[in-house]
């Protein structure tokens, strides 16, 4: 299963490398980090390490802009008192964005995403899909804002937990580039999903990410740093399996065609909750 993720991402990143010379802008990057959290109702804890590979490429055609991006993610648990898993959760997610410049400071568009996720158990992997609308707004030379509204779902052979079937998501974020060689960002996502654990067990999820990227002087390389807070809460009538986790990550990114911030340039990717909620599904069960 993980070989499928690796092969798909390798193909995507190879395509980026082969086309970057003619592309307008984009990036490839890797990051590693640590994660810890718990099922707050039972006080069961888990912690581990994380790794992610990602890339994005964008091209303009007149007033239109197209962006393709992808990422693969792996969580390796060191301690897991919530659920005994047979492996480590992983996911791959790819998206295509089509944007139209309404004016010089505003881009409006559509995006679609697809991928896979597994929970680290022996159940079949989830097939992920999602689509939505998005907007990018250049407030001034230092500030940009973006947002996404999406529908997404996960499907697999009949097994428990069910994953994020019939889910709705809202994402808002912004960047600040007023520091020398550095861009900071804040990103918040909120989603609801029906029948997450089992039929009738609805959940809501949130993820708050804070971080930035600092371009190394005289190069196209940047150091990235992030902290993310993930949470899940059952909606009335569901089991009490609320979870919280904190993740800190550090990485390096190579940008081409754009020496500034990739995120500020519109490379925001698909919402992470599309895959994140399903990677953690077994830990709620």
C-alpha positions, 0 to 999 in steps of 0.5 A: 500500500505504501509502495503505491503512495511512493510510486504516485508521488515519485511520478508527480515529483519527476514531472515537476522536475522535468517541467520546471524549466518552462513553468512559471513557478513552483516548489518541491520540498520535504519536512520531518517532525514530531507528533503527540496527542491523546484521546482526551476522554480516556486519557490515552496517549500517542506520539511519534514522528512524521515525514512529508514530501510535497510539490506544486507547479503553476502556469499562467495563460492570460487571466487564467492560472493553473496549479497542480500540487501533491503531497505524501505523508507518513506517521510512525508511532513510537507510543500508541495507547489508543489503538494497536495498529499493524502499521503506520498511517500514510496518505497521498493527495493530489489536486488541480486548481483553475483560477481566474484573475478577476482583477490584479489583486483577486483570483477566483477558482475551482479545485479538485483533489484525489488520493489515498489514505490508510490508517495503519491497520489491516483494513483496505485503504480509503479512496479520497476525493474532494472538490470546491471553490477558492479565492486568493486576495492580495491585500497589499505588498505584505499581506495576502489572504486565501480561502477554500470551501469544499466537499470531500469524502472517503470510501473503501470496502465495508469496514469500521471505521467508515471515514469522512463520508459526506464531509464539508470543509471551510478553510481560511488563511493568510500570509505576511511577507514584511520581514526580510527573506521571511514569510509567515502564515496562519491557516485554519480548517474546520470540517464536519463529516457524517457516519465517521466511526460508524453509522450515525456517529457524526464528527467535527474536525479542526486544524490550526497551522502556524509557520513560515519559510525563510529563503536562504540568502542568494539561493532558491532554497528556503527553510520551512517551519510549522506547528499544527494543532489537530482536533476531533469532536463527536457531534451530539449522539456519537461516542465520546472519542474526542482527540487532540494532537500537536505536531511540529515540523521542520523542512527545506524547500526548493522554489523555481520561477518565484523567489518569494513565498510559495504559499503567498504566490498561491501554492496553498494546496488542497486542504490537509483535513481531506487526508488527515481525518482518515489517517486518524480514523482508526485511533477513534475506534 
